[in-house]
Amino acid sequence: MKMRSFVATALAAFAGGLLVVPVVVACVLVPTTLKTPPTGTSIGSPAKNTLYFCPRVIQGITFPTTLTNASEPWVSGTTINIADIPTVPGSVKKKHRFSIKLTSKKRHLKGNGIPNHSFGRFPVPSSSDAYSYYAALPAQGYANAAEIPVRQYDMSLTVPRNPKVQPRPSCIESLAVGIASQTGAAIHAEVAVSADFKAVSPSAALPYDKCWGHPYAEQYHYHGFSWKCFPNQGKKGEPSPLYGYAADGFGIYGPYSEGPRRGAVTGSTRKPITNAQLDECHGHYGWIRWDGKKKYMYHYHTNNEYPYTIGCLRGKVGQMSTVMRQLGH
């Protein structure tokens, strides 16, 4: 199944395919597989193991309300085998700008959308194994999706400094669902549309660069196992640190969670979090580090079970820049 250039995000984890790599200071989770949803999974309401995508009409066609599992070589049933996915080659560095400013009530994240790490070559080199997957996709303004470059853009998000959980989860309106504060690049929802206008998980249908990123509408962003490029993985025996902020202001944390009774999981009992431990939006309550203090509050987690990072939004969505807010419409 080939995808169009309407692509969205993910961060990853499925406990059955995880390899924990011991290090001296940091503790890095290296998944070997991702779990992708089966064909027929609804995206029209909040539920575990899926996402809640706002209804929309694109080019006069109503966006599908169920997912179709991709049939690419790296997908086996509902398992994505990471080692089998081609990689967009290259190690490109561009000027990076990013800042976070706080007021008593607001958090302002602003940058040029370029991460603080190197990324793949976009346009995709025609000699790469990833090229054919992009070249098969149409892209407005370009011969095909392989020709889309990475450019600077107005990446800005203003959210509550101390967000509140709303009575009901809200659907995902824009493909941009957050910003990785460790790198200064956007995180997108894990949904895309194929060439035959079926809703798919982009991590199952398209290759990325070494940091599990690529451009949509010239905007670089993350999916799946992107946390591999985040500089702070956390310390061994401690919960994962903050990776970024969601569009509603709640924190996005790594795959190692807080333990039972509101304490940190330590030693050999420390395991990555699973969807069974998270709610329909891919989050839960727990003790976290928040603005330098320990606080018991709601937050999201990354892992390798779909939707990998955010399934819906539990807080009131903040103010995005126009180019971010209109993504996917």
Secondary structure, DSSP 8 states (H G I E B T S, - for coil): --B-S---------GGGEEEE--SSB-EEEESEEE---TT-B-SS--TTS--B---EETTEE--SBB-----TTEETTEEEGGGS-B----B-----EEEEE-SSEEEEEE-S--SS-B--SS--TTSTTHHHHHTS-BTTBSSGGG-------EEEEEESS----SS-B-B-SSEEEEETTTTEEEE-S-EEBTTS-EE-HHHH--B-TTSEEEETTEEEE-TTGGGG-S---BTTS---EEEEETTS-EEE-SB-B-GGG-B--GGG--B--GGGS-TTSEEEEEEEETTEEEEEEEEE--SBTTTT-SSBSS---EE-HHHHTTT-
